[in-house]
Amino acid sequence: MAPTPTAKGTVPFREHATWYRVTGQPKTGRPALVVVHGGPGSTHDYLLPLTVFADRGWPVVHYDQLGNGGSTHLPDADPGFWTPELFLDELDNLLHRLDIADDYVLFGQSWGGLLAAKHASARPAGLRGLVIANSPASYPLWLQEMDVLRAQLPPGVDATLRKHEAAGTTDSEEYLEAMQVFYRRHVCRIDPLPGELMASYIETWTDPTVYRTMNGPNEFHVIGTLRDWGVIDCLPDIQVPTLVISGRHDEATPVTVRPFQELIPNARWEIFEDSSHATHFEEPERFTEVLGEFLDTVGANGARTTTVSGG
């Protein structure tokens, strides 16, 4: 169970509201660790284990992106409303409203990693470090690799999936059962699923507006507005120390992750051998160790410029 937050509430964003929670005390010597969740259309819940770093002196900020969780829901918004730029503006607004824009580290998971990378590429003065976890550098690469992973599923599973995708029956029970075969291999390999992850799934299923508009019906059938989007072009502009994390069995395969390591000047890539897309649940001790070491380095030295290689 996550520790009790020291602050929580909403901040205004345009005519809407962004929900947040803070664990620990900002402005007490270490940058705030701002946690950017995936989806798009998920919630902060599955990333609550990162509050462990509050015990090490890091104020940890979680928030729900617009359209989900405790933030304003907009089920009737035009599909064109939901853009990466909207969520970049929301993140920037949150940082300033919470008065942490002058000293923070970003942790982005899955879609949140792309969002965090795009934010970092603008070289905000207060950003001290960047963590990109289980993220593809582009959705075209993601789709390319989804075909590879689907071809490796047990006989008949991908055929079942494609039959329903062609027919538009992705809500059918047969499709959902076949979908779970992929999820158990490449999204989270823990059975039963962690409660925090289930909480985010339930929130997404309750209001799938953002997820279905921008992504699609699931992780591997991306037919939404993000299908042609990526951040590869802006990666060379990122100037802060960067830690890249992925799992050996991750749906974010090495092909989709490699551009981060190759194009960000100061990046180190750690692959977790026993993990898929939920590294912080699947290998929690090593995850905490690796991220903790990175944060301690950033916290001790601020915006370091020493090049780190890896991967």
Phi and psi in degrees as GROMACS dihedral restraints (atoms count N, CA, C in turn):
[ dihedral_restraints ]
;  ai    aj    ak    al  type     phi  dphi    fc
    3     4     5     6     1   -69.6    20    10
    4     5     6     7     1   146.4    20    10
    6     7     8     9     1   -64.8    20    10
    7     8     9    10     1   159.8    20    10
    9    10    11    12     1   -63.6    20    10
   10    11    12    13     1   130.8    20    10
   12    13    14    15     1   -67.6    20    10
   13    14    15    16     1   150.8    20    10
   15    16    17    18     1   -84.4    20    10
   16    17    18    19     1   -18.7    20    10
   18    19    20    21     1  -157.4    20    10
   19    20    21    22     1   146.0    20    10
   21    22    23    24     1  -159.0    20    10
   22    23    24    25     1   159.1    20    10
   24    25    26    27     1   160.9    20    10
   25    26    27    28     1  -150.7    20    10
   27    28    29    30     1  -132.3    20    10
   28    29    30    31     1   153.2    20    10
   30    31    32    33     1  -118.6    20    10
   31    32    33    34     1   146.2    20    10
   33    34    35    36     1   -68.7    20    10
   34    35    36    37     1   139.9    20    10
   36    37    38    39     1  -138.6    20    10
   37    38    39    40     1   110.8    20    10
   39    40    41    42     1    52.6    20    10
   40    41    42    43     1  -127.9    20    10
   42    43    44    45     1   -96.8    20    10
   43    44    45    46     1    17.3    20    10
   45    46    47    48     1  -117.8    20    10
   46    47    48    49     1  -166.7    20    10
   48    49    50    51     1  -142.0    20    10
   49    50    51    52     1   138.4    20    10
   51    52    53    54     1  -107.7    20    10
   52    53    54    55     1   124.7    20    10
   54    55    56    57     1   -83.9    20    10
   55    56    57    58     1   141.5    20    10
   57    58    59    60     1  -144.2    20    10
   58    59    60    61     1   161.9    20    10
   60    61    62    63     1  -141.1    20    10
   61    62    63    64     1   144.7    20    10
   63    64    65    66     1  -121.1    20    10
   64    65    66    67     1   130.7    20    10
   66    67    68    69     1  -114.9    20    10
   67    68    69    70     1   120.1    20    10
   69    70    71    72     1    98.3    20    10
   70    71    72    73     1  -178.1    20    10
   72    73    74    75     1  -114.7    20    10
   73    74    75    76     1   113.4    20    10
   75    76    77    78     1   -63.7    20    10
   76    77    78    79     1   162.3    20    10
   78    79    80    81     1    64.6    20    10
   79    80    81    82     1    31.5    20    10
   81    82    83    84     1  -119.2    20    10
   82    83    84    85     1    24.2    20    10
   84    85    86    87     1   119.4    20    10
   85    86    87    88     1   -22.8    20    10
   87    88    89    90     1  -120.9    20    10
   88    89    90    91     1   149.4    20    10
   90    91    92    93     1   -61.0    20    10
   91    92    93    94     1   153.2    20    10
   93    94    95    96     1   -72.6    20    10
   94    95    96    97     1   139.0    20    10
   96    97    98    99     1   -96.4    20    10
   97    98    99   100     1   108.3    20    10
   99   100   101   102     1   -99.7    20    10
  100   101   102   103     1   122.7    20    10
  102   103   104   105     1  -103.4    20    10
  103   104   105   106     1   120.0    20    10
  105   106   107   108     1  -109.5    20    10
  106   107   108   109     1   112.7    20    10
  108   109   110   111     1   -80.0    20    10
  109   110   111   112     1   170.6    20    10
  111   112   113   114     1   -89.8    20    10
  112   113   114   115     1  -161.1    20    10
  114   115   116   117     1   128.1    20    10
  115   116   117   118     1  -104.5    20    10
  117   118   119   120     1   -62.7    20    10
  118   119   120   121     1   145.8    20    10
  120   121   122   123     1   113.1    20    10
  121   122   123   124     1     6.4    20    10
  123   124   125   126     1   -91.6    20    10
  124   125   126   127     1  -161.5    20    10
  126   127   128   129     1  -138.9    20    10
  127   128   129   130     1   175.8    20    10
  129   130   131   132     1   -70.8    20    10
  130   131   132   133     1   -19.8    20    10
  132   133   134   135     1   -52.9    20    10
  133   134   135   136     1   -44.9    20    10
  135   136   137   138     1   -71.3    20    10
  136   137   138   139     1   -10.5    20    10
  138   139   140   141     1  -104.8    20    10
  139   140   141   142     1    10.2    20    10
  141   142   143   144     1   -60.4    20    10
  142   143   144   145     1   -27.7    20    10
  144   145   146   147     1   -55.8    20    10
  145   146   147   148     1   -19.5    20    10
  147   148   149   150     1   -68.5    20    10
  148   149   150   151     1   -10.9    20    10
  150   151   152   153     1   -63.4    20    10
  151   152   153   154     1   -12.7    20    10
  153   154   155   156     1   -56.3    20    10
  154   155   156   157     1   -27.6    20    10
  156   157   158   159     1   -75.3    20    10
  157   158   159   160     1   -13.5    20    10
  159   160   161   162     1   -64.4    20    10
  160   161   162   163     1   -31.6    20    10
  162   163   164   165     1   -68.3    20    10
  163   164   165   166     1   -16.8    20    10
  165   166   167   168     1   -99.1    20    10
  166   167   168   169     1     8.7    20    10
  168   169   170   171     1    97.7    20    10
  169   170   171   172     1     4.4    20    10
  171   172   173   174     1   -95.8    20    10
  172   173   174   175     1   117.9    20    10
  174   175   176   177     1   -66.3    20    10
  175   176   177   178     1   127.8    20    10
  177   178   179   180     1  -111.5    20    10
  178   179   180   181     1   123.9    20    10
  180   181   182   183     1  -110.2    20    10
  181   182   183   184     1   119.7    20    10
  183   184   185   186     1  -108.0    20    10
  184   185   186   187     1   151.6    20    10
  186   187   188   189     1  -152.0    20    10
  187   188   189   190     1   158.5    20    10
  189   190   191   192     1  -100.3    20    10
  190   191   192   193     1   125.8    20    10
  192   193   194   195     1   -67.7    20    10
  193   194   195   196     1   152.2    20    10
  195   196   197   198     1   -49.6    20    10
  196   197   198   199     1   137.1    20    10
  198   199   200   201     1    99.7    20    10
  199   200   201   202     1    -7.1    20    10
  201   202   203   204     1  -146.1    20    10
  202   203   204   205     1   163.7    20    10
  204   205   206   207     1    58.0    20    10
  205   206   207   208     1  -130.8    20    10
  207   208   209   210     1   -85.4    20    10
  208   209   210   211     1    -4.6    20    10
  210   211   212   213     1   -84.1    20    10
  211   212   213   214     1   170.4    20    10
  213   214   215   216     1   -59.5    20    10
  214   215   216   217     1   130.0    20    10
  216   217   218   219     1   -94.6    20    10
  217   218   219   220     1   140.2    20    10
  219   220   221   222     1  -135.7    20    10
  220   221   222   223     1    68.0    20    10
  222   223   224   225     1   -65.7    20    10
  223   224   225   226     1   -18.0    20    10
  225   226   227   228     1  -103.3    20    10
  226   227   228   229     1     7.4    20    10
  228   229   230   231     1   -65.1    20    10
  229   230   231   232     1   146.4    20    10
  231   232   233   234     1   -61.4    20    10
  232   233   234   235     1   140.6    20    10
  234   235   236   237     1   -52.9    20    10
  235   236   237   238     1   -31.7    20    10
  237   238   239   240     1   -68.5    20    10
  238   239   240   241     1   -12.1    20    10
  240   241   242   243     1   -68.2    20    10
  241   242   243   244     1   -33.2    20    10
  243   244   245   246     1   -88.5    20    10
  244   245   246   247     1   100.1    20    10
  246   247   248   249     1  -132.5    20    10
  247   248   249   250     1   158.8    20    10
  249   250   251   252     1   -56.4    20    10
  250   251   252   253     1   -35.5    20    10
  252   253   254   255     1   -63.5    20    10
  253   254   255   256     1   -36.4    20    10
  255   256   257   258     1   -57.9    20    10
  256   257   258   259     1   -47.1    20    10
  258   259   260   261     1   -75.7    20    10
  259   260   261   262     1   -27.6    20    10
  261   262   263   264     1   -66.3    20    10
  262   263   264   265     1   -42.6    20    10
  264   265   266   267     1   -64.1    20    10
  265   266   267   268     1   -38.9    20    10
  267   268   269   270     1   -64.2    20    10
  268   269   270   271     1   -43.1    20    10
  270   271   272   273     1   -61.9    20    10
  271   272   273   274     1   -46.8    20    10
  273   274   275   276     1   -60.7    20    10
  274   275   276   277     1   -41.4    20    10
  276   277   278   279     1   -62.2    20    10
  277   278   279   280     1   -43.5    20    10
  279   280   281   282     1   -60.8    20    10
  280   281   282   283     1   -45.6    20    10
  282   283   284   285     1   -58.4    20    10
  283   284   285   286     1   -41.8    20    10
  285   286   287   288     1   -75.8    20    10
  286   287   288   289     1   -39.0    20    10
  288   289   290   291     1   -64.7    20    10
  289   290   291   292     1   -34.0    20    10
  291   292   293   294     1   -88.7    20    10
  292   293   294   295     1     0.3    20    10
  294   295   296   297     1    59.9    20    10
  295   296   297   298     1    42.6    20    10
  297   298   299   300     1  -123.1    20    10
  298   299   300   301     1     8.3    20    10
  300   301   302   303     1   -66.1    20    10
  301   302   303   304     1   -14.0    20    10
  303   304   305   306     1   -92.8    20    10
  304   305   306   307     1    -2.9    20    10
  306   307   308   309     1  -166.7    20    10
  307   308   309   310     1    92.7    20    10
  309   310   311   312     1  -155.6    20    10
  310   311   312   313     1   159.7    20    10
  312   313   314   315     1  -120.7    20    10
  313   314   315   316     1   139.1    20    10
  315   316   317   318     1  -102.0    20    10
  316   317   318   319     1   133.7    20    10
  318   319   320   321     1  -118.4    20    10
  319   320   321   322     1   114.0    20    10
  321   322   323   324     1  -116.8    20    10
  322   323   324   325     1   129.8    20    10
  324   325   326   327     1  -113.6    20    10
  325   326   327   328     1   133.0    20    10
  327   328   329   330     1    57.0    20    10
  328   329   330   331     1  -124.5    20    10
  330   331   332   333     1   -52.3    20    10
  331   332   333   334     1   -35.3    20    10
  333   334   335   336     1   -61.9    20    10
  334   335   336   337     1   -27.5    20    10
  336   337   338   339     1   -68.4    20    10
  337   338   339   340     1   -40.1    20    10
  339   340   341   342     1   -64.3    20    10
  340   341   342   343     1   -43.1    20    10
  342   343   344   345     1   -61.9    20    10
  343   344   345   346     1   -44.3    20    10
  345   346   347   348     1   -65.4    20    10
  346   347   348   349     1   -38.9    20    10
  348   349   350   351     1   -64.8    20    10
  349   350   351   352     1   -43.3    20    10
  351   352   353   354     1   -61.8    20    10
  352   353   354   355     1   -43.0    20    10
  354   355   356   357     1   -59.4    20    10
  355   356   357   358     1   -46.1    20    10
  357   358   359   360     1   -65.4    20    10
  358   359   360   361     1   -30.0    20    10
  360   361   362   363     1   -66.4    20    10
  361   362   363   364     1   -18.4    20    10
  363   364   365   366     1   -81.2    20    10
  364   365   366   367     1    -0.9    20    10
  366   367   368   369     1    55.9    20    10
  367   368   369   370     1    52.9    20    10
  369   370   371   372     1   -61.3    20    10
  370   371   372   373     1   138.5    20    10
  372   373   374   375     1   -63.5    20    10
  373   374   375   376     1   -31.2    20    10
  375   376   377   378     1   -88.3    20    10
  376   377   378   379     1    -5.2    20    10
  378   379   380   381     1   -76.2    20    10
  379   380   381   382     1   124.6    20    10
  381   382   383   384     1  -101.9    20    10
  382   383   384   385     1   -26.0    20    10
  384   385   386   387     1  -167.9    20    10
  385   386   387   388     1   164.4    20    10
  387   388   389   390     1  -137.6    20    10
  388   389   390   391     1   134.3    20    10
  390   391   392   393     1  -121.9    20    10
  391   392   393   394     1   124.1    20    10
  393   394   395   396     1  -114.4    20    10
  394   395   396   397     1   112.3    20    10
  396   397   398   399     1  -116.3    20    10
  397   398   399   400     1   123.3    20    10
  399   400   401   402     1    58.3    20    10
  400   401   402   403     1    41.4    20    10
  402   403   404   405     1  -118.6    20    10
  403   404   405   406     1   141.5    20    10
  405   406   407   408     1   -85.0    20    10
  406   407   408   409     1   153.9    20    10
  408   409   410   411     1   -81.9    20    10
  409   410   411   412     1   -17.1    20    10
  411   412   413   414     1  -158.1    20    10
  412   413   414   415     1   152.3    20    10
  414   415   416   417     1   -75.8    20    10
  415   416   417   418     1   -30.8    20    10
  417   418   419   420     1   -58.6    20    10
  418   419   420   421     1   -41.6    20    10
  420   421   422   423     1   -63.2    20    10
  421   422   423   424     1   -42.3    20    10
  423   424   425   426     1   -57.4    20    10
  424   425   426   427     1   -48.4    20    10
  426   427   428   429     1   -63.7    20    10
  427   428   429   430     1   -39.1    20    10
  429   430   431   432     1   -58.7    20    10
  430   431   432   433     1   -44.3    20    10
  432   433   434   435     1   -77.1    20    10
  433   434   435   436     1   -26.4    20    10
  435   436   437   438     1   -60.7    20    10
  436   437   438   439     1   -37.5    20    10
  438   439   440   441     1   -63.3    20    10
  439   440   441   442     1   -37.8    20    10
  441   442   443   444     1   -65.0    20    10
  442   443   444   445     1   -47.9    20    10
  444   445   446   447     1   -67.3    20    10
  445   446   447   448     1   -38.0    20    10
  447   448   449   450     1   -65.2    20    10
  448   449   450   451     1   -36.3    20    10
  450   451   452   453     1   -66.2    20    10
  451   452   453   454     1   -19.1    20    10
  453   454   455   456     1   -93.9    20    10
  454   455   456   457     1     0.5    20    10
  456   457   458   459     1   -70.4    20    10
  457   458   459   460     1   160.2    20    10
  459   460   461   462     1   -54.2    20    10
  460   461   462   463     1   152.7    20    10
  462   463   464   465     1   -50.8    20    10
  463   464   465   466     1   132.4    20    10
  465   466   467   468     1    91.1    20    10
  466   467   468   469     1   -19.6    20    10
  468   469   470   471     1   -68.1    20    10
  469   470   471   472     1   -49.3    20    10
  471   472   473   474     1   -66.1    20    10
  472   473   474   475     1   -35.4    20    10
  474   475   476   477     1   -61.0    20    10
  475   476   477   478     1   -41.2    20    10
  477   478   479   480     1   -63.6    20    10
  478   479   480   481     1   -44.5    20    10
  480   481   482   483     1   -60.2    20    10
  481   482   483   484     1   -47.2    20    10
  483   484   485   486     1   -69.1    20    10
  484   485   486   487     1   -32.1    20    10
  486   487   488   489     1   -59.7    20    10
  487   488   489   490     1   -45.7    20    10
  489   490   491   492     1   -75.6    20    10
  490   491   492   493     1   -33.2    20    10
  492   493   494   495     1   -63.9    20    10
  493   494   495   496     1   -40.3    20    10
  495   496   497   498     1   -66.7    20    10
  496   497   498   499     1   -34.9    20    10
  498   499   500   501     1   -86.3    20    10
  499   500   501   502     1    -9.3    20    10
  501   502   503   504     1    74.3    20    10
  502   503   504   505     1    25.8    20    10
  504   505   506   507     1  -111.7    20    10
  505   506   507   508     1    46.4    20    10
  507   508   509   510     1   -75.0    20    10
  508   509   510   511     1    -2.8    20    10
  510   511   512   513     1   -94.4    20    10
  511   512   513   514     1     1.5    20    10
  513   514   515   516     1   -72.0    20    10
  514   515   516   517     1   154.2    20    10
  516   517   518   519     1   -62.4    20    10
  517   518   519   520     1   -39.1    20    10
  519   520   521   522     1   -63.5    20    10
  520   521   522   523     1   -41.6    20    10
  522   523   524   525     1   -65.2    20    10
  523   524   525   526     1   -44.8    20    10
  525   526   527   528     1   -63.2    20    10
  526   527   528   529     1   -36.9    20    10
  528   529   530   531     1   -66.4    20    10
  529   530   531   532     1   -42.1    20    10
  531   532   533   534     1   -67.3    20    10
  532   533   534   535     1   -35.9    20    10
  534   535   536   537     1   -59.6    20    10
  535   536   537   538     1   -38.4    20    10
  537   538   539   540     1   -65.2    20    10
  538   539   540   541     1   -25.9    20    10
  540   541   542   543     1   -61.2    20    10
  541   542   543   544     1   -44.1    20    10
  543   544   545   546     1   -65.3    20    10
  544   545   546   547     1   -45.9    20    10
  546   547   548   549     1   -61.5    20    10
  547   548   549   550     1   -40.1    20    10
  549   550   551   552     1   -68.1    20    10
  550   551   552   553     1   -24.1    20    10
  552   553   554   555     1   -86.8    20    10
  553   554   555   556     1   -41.2    20    10
  555   556   557   558     1  -122.9    20    10
  556   557   558   559     1    -6.3    20    10
  558   559   560   561     1  -108.5    20    10
  559   560   561   562     1   -53.8    20    10
  561   562   563   564     1  -152.5    20    10
  562   563   564   565     1   123.7    20    10
  564   565   566   567     1   -96.3    20    10
  565   566   567   568     1    11.1    20    10
  567   568   569   570     1   -92.5    20    10
  568   569   570   571     1   134.5    20    10
  570   571   572   573     1  -131.3    20    10
  571   572   573   574     1   120.7    20    10
  573   574   575   576     1   -74.5    20    10
  574   575   576   577     1   164.3    20    10
  576   577   578   579     1   -64.6    20    10
  577   578   579   580     1   144.4    20    10
  579   580   581   582     1   -57.1    20    10
  580   581   582   583     1   144.9    20    10
  582   583   584   585     1   -59.6    20    10
  583   584   585   586     1   -38.6    20    10
  585   586   587   588     1   -65.4    20    10
  586   587   588   589     1   -35.7    20    10
  588   589   590   591     1   -69.2    20    10
  589   590   591   592     1   -41.4    20    10
  591   592   593   594     1   -61.4    20    10
  592   593   594   595     1   -37.0    20    10
  594   595   596   597     1   -61.4    20    10
  595   596   597   598     1   -42.4    20    10
  597   598   599   600     1   -67.4    20    10
  598   599   600   601     1   -40.5    20    10
  600   601   602   603     1   -58.6    20    10
  601   602   603   604     1   -45.4    20    10
  603   604   605   606     1   -62.7    20    10
  604   605   606   607     1   -42.0    20    10
  606   607   608   609     1   -61.8    20    10
  607   608   609   610     1   -41.2    20    10
  609   610   611   612     1   -65.4    20    10
  610   611   612   613     1   -44.5    20    10
  612   613   614   615     1   -66.1    20    10
  613   614   615   616     1   -32.3    20    10
  615   616   617   618     1   -67.1    20    10
  616   617   618   619     1   -40.5    20    10
  618   619   620   621     1  -136.1    20    10
  619   620   621   622     1    90.2    20    10
  621   622   623   624     1   -87.1    20    10
  622   623   624   625     1    14.7    20    10
  624   625   626   627     1   -51.3    20    10
  625   626   627   628     1   -55.0    20    10
  627   628   629   630     1   -69.0    20    10
  628   629   630   631     1   -45.9    20    10
  630   631   632   633     1   -60.1    20    10
  631   632   633   634     1   -47.5    20    10
  633   634   635   636     1   -72.6    20    10
  634   635   636   637     1   -31.0    20    10
  636   637   638   639     1   -71.0    20    10
  637   638   639   640     1   -46.8    20    10
  639   640   641   642     1   -91.9    20    10
  640   641   642   643     1   -33.1    20    10
  642   643   644   645     1  -104.5    20    10
  643   644   645   646     1   -69.2    20    10
  645   646   647   648     1   146.0    20    10
  646   647   648   649     1  -158.8    20    10
  648   649   650   651     1   -76.0    20    10
  649   650   651   652     1   -19.4    20    10
  651   652   653   654     1  -163.1    20    10
  652   653   654   655     1  -172.2    20    10
  654   655   656   657     1   -69.1    20    10
  655   656   657   658     1   -32.1    20    10
  657   658   659   660     1  -106.6    20    10
  658   659   660   661     1    -5.3    20    10
  660   661   662   663     1  -116.3    20    10
  661   662   663   664     1    75.2    20    10
  663   664   665   666     1   -87.8    20    10
  664   665   666   667     1   103.4    20    10
  666   667   668   669     1  -122.4    20    10
  667   668   669   670     1     9.7    20    10
  669   670   671   672     1   -86.5    20    10
  670   671   672   673     1  -166.7    20    10
  672   673   674   675     1   -71.1    20    10
  673   674   675   676     1   -14.4    20    10
  675   676   677   678     1   -85.7    20    10
  676   677   678   679     1    -2.5    20    10
  678   679   680   681     1   -60.2    20    10
  679   680   681   682     1   -23.2    20    10
  681   682   683   684     1  -110.7    20    10
  682   683   684   685     1     9.6    20    10
  684   685   686   687     1   -97.6    20    10
  685   686   687   688     1   151.5    20    10
  687   688   689   690     1  -168.5    20    10
  688   689   690   691     1   178.7    20    10
  690   691   692   693     1  -124.7    20    10
  691   692   693   694     1    12.1    20    10
  693   694   695   696     1   -56.0    20    10
  694   695   696   697     1   -40.9    20    10
  696   697   698   699     1   -64.8    20    10
  697   698   699   700     1   -25.5    20    10
  699   700   701   702     1   -99.6    20    10
  700   701   702   703     1    -4.6    20    10
  702   703   704   705     1   -60.9    20    10
  703   704   705   706     1   -38.3    20    10
  705   706   707   708     1   -62.4    20    10
  706   707   708   709     1   -15.8    20    10
  708   709   710   711     1   -83.6    20    10
  709   710   711   712     1    -8.3    20    10
  711   712   713   714     1   -78.1    20    10
  712   713   714   715     1   124.9    20    10
  714   715   716   717     1  -115.6    20    10
  715   716   717   718     1     1.6    20    10
  717   718   719   720     1   -97.3    20    10
  718   719   720   721     1   158.1    20    10
  720   721   722   723     1   -55.3    20    10
  721   722   723   724     1   136.1    20    10
  723   724   725   726     1  -132.1    20    10
  724   725   726   727     1   131.1    20    10
  726   727   728   729     1  -107.5    20    10
  727   728   729   730     1   126.2    20    10
  729   730   731   732     1  -110.4    20    10
  730   731   732   733     1   131.0    20    10
  732   733   734   735     1  -125.2    20    10
  733   734   735   736     1   136.4    20    10
  735   736   737   738     1  -152.8    20    10
  736   737   738   739     1   163.9    20    10
  738   739   740   741     1  -102.1    20    10
  739   740   741   742     1   150.7    20    10
  741   742   743   744     1   -59.6    20    10
  742   743   744   745     1   -33.4    20    10
  744   745   746   747     1  -103.0    20    10
  745   746   747   748     1    15.0    20    10
  747   748   749   750     1   -64.4    20    10
  748   749   750   751     1   142.4    20    10
  750   751   752   753     1   -64.8    20    10
  751   752   753   754     1   -25.5    20    10
  753   754   755   756     1   -81.9    20    10
  754   755   756   757     1    86.4    20    10
  756   757   758   759     1   -70.9    20    10
  757   758   759   760     1   165.6    20    10
  759   760   761   762     1   -54.4    20    10
  760   761   762   763     1   -34.1    20    10
  762   763   764   765     1   -61.1    20    10
  763   764   765   766     1   -38.3    20    10
  765   766   767   768     1   -79.6    20    10
  766   767   768   769     1   -23.9    20    10
  768   769   770   771     1   -92.0    20    10
  769   770   771   772     1   -30.5    20    10
  771   772   773   774     1   -53.1    20    10
  772   773   774   775     1   -36.8    20    10
  774   775   776   777     1   -56.4    20    10
  775   776   777   778     1   -31.5    20    10
  777   778   779   780     1   -61.2    20    10
  778   779   780   781     1   -46.2    20    10
  780   781   782   783     1   -69.9    20    10
  781   782   783   784     1   -36.7    20    10
  783   784   785   786     1   -79.3    20    10
  784   785   786   787     1   -29.9    20    10
  786   787   788   789     1  -107.9    20    10
  787   788   789   790     1   -23.6    20    10
  789   790   791   792     1   -80.7    20    10
  790   791   792   793     1   123.0    20    10
  792   793   794   795     1   -59.7    20    10
  793   794   795   796     1   -28.6    20    10
  795   796   797   798     1  -127.5    20    10
  796   797   798   799     1    60.0    20    10
  798   799   800   801     1  -120.1    20    10
  799   800   801   802     1   145.2    20    10
  801   802   803   804     1  -127.3    20    10
  802   803   804   805     1   135.6    20    10
  804   805   806   807     1  -114.7    20    10
  805   806   807   808     1   124.0    20    10
  807   808   809   810     1  -114.9    20    10
  808   809   810   811     1   121.1    20    10
  810   811   812   813     1  -101.0    20    10
  811   812   813   814     1   129.1    20    10
  813   814   815   816     1   -96.3    20    10
  814   815   816   817     1   114.9    20    10
  816   817   818   819     1   -68.1    20    10
  817   818   819   820     1   -26.5    20    10
  819   820   821   822     1  -108.5    20    10
  820   821   822   823     1    24.0    20    10
  822   823   824   825     1  -123.3    20    10
  823   824   825   826     1   159.0    20    10
  825   826   827   828     1  -112.6    20    10
  826   827   828   829     1  -116.8    20    10
  828   829   830   831     1   -94.1    20    10
  829   830   831   832     1    -2.8    20    10
  831   832   833   834     1  -121.5    20    10
  832   833   834   835     1    56.6    20    10
  834   835   836   837     1   -53.2    20    10
  835   836   837   838     1   -39.8    20    10
  837   838   839   840     1   -68.3    20    10
  838   839   840   841     1   -21.0    20    10
  840   841   842   843     1   -90.9    20    10
  841   842   843   844     1   -37.6    20    10
  843   844   845   846     1   -79.8    20    10
  844   845   846   847     1   -33.0    20    10
  846   847   848   849     1  -134.5    20    10
  847   848   849   850     1    65.1    20    10
  849   850   851   852     1   -62.3    20    10
  850   851   852   853     1   -37.7    20    10
  852   853   854   855     1   -67.9    20    10
  853   854   855   856     1   -46.8    20    10
  855   856   857   858     1   -68.4    20    10
  856   857   858   859     1   -38.1    20    10
  858   859   860   861     1   -57.1    20    10
  859   860   861   862     1   -48.2    20    10
  861   862   863   864     1   -64.0    20    10
  862   863   864   865     1   -38.2    20    10
  864   865   866   867     1   -65.4    20    10
  865   866   867   868     1   -49.1    20    10
  867   868   869   870     1   -64.8    20    10
  868   869   870   871     1   -47.6    20    10
  870   871   872   873     1   -67.6    20    10
  871   872   873   874     1   -38.6    20    10
  873   874   875   876     1   -61.6    20    10
  874   875   876   877     1   -42.6    20    10
  876   877   878   879     1   -62.8    20    10
  877   878   879   880     1   -41.5    20    10
  879   880   881   882     1   -64.0    20    10
  880   881   882   883     1   -47.0    20    10
  882   883   884   885     1   -63.1    20    10
  883   884   885   886     1   -39.8    20    10
  885   886   887   888     1   -62.4    20    10
  886   887   888   889     1   -38.1    20    10
  888   889   890   891     1   -66.4    20    10
  889   890   891   892     1   -44.8    20    10
  891   892   893   894     1   -66.3    20    10
  892   893   894   895     1   -42.4    20    10
  894   895   896   897     1   -66.0    20    10
  895   896   897   898     1   -32.4    20    10
  897   898   899   900     1   -78.1    20    10
  898   899   900   901     1   -29.9    20    10
  900   901   902   903     1  -119.1    20    10
  901   902   903   904     1     0.8    20    10
  903   904   905   906     1    65.9    20    10
  904   905   906   907     1  -143.2    20    10
  906   907   908   909     1   -80.3    20    10
  907   908   909   910     1    82.7    20    10
  909   910   911   912     1   -68.8    20    10
  910   911   912   913     1   157.5    20    10
  912   913   914   915     1  -124.8    20    10
  913   914   915   916     1     3.9    20    10
  915   916   917   918     1   -70.0    20    10
  916   917   918   919     1   128.3    20    10
  918   919   920   921     1   -71.0    20    10
  919   920   921   922     1   133.4    20    10
  921   922   923   924     1  -118.0    20    10
  922   923   924   925     1   129.6    20    10
  924   925   926   927     1  -104.7    20    10
  925   926   927   928     1   165.3    20    10
  927   928   929   930     1   170.1    20    10
  928   929   930   931     1  -166.8    20    10
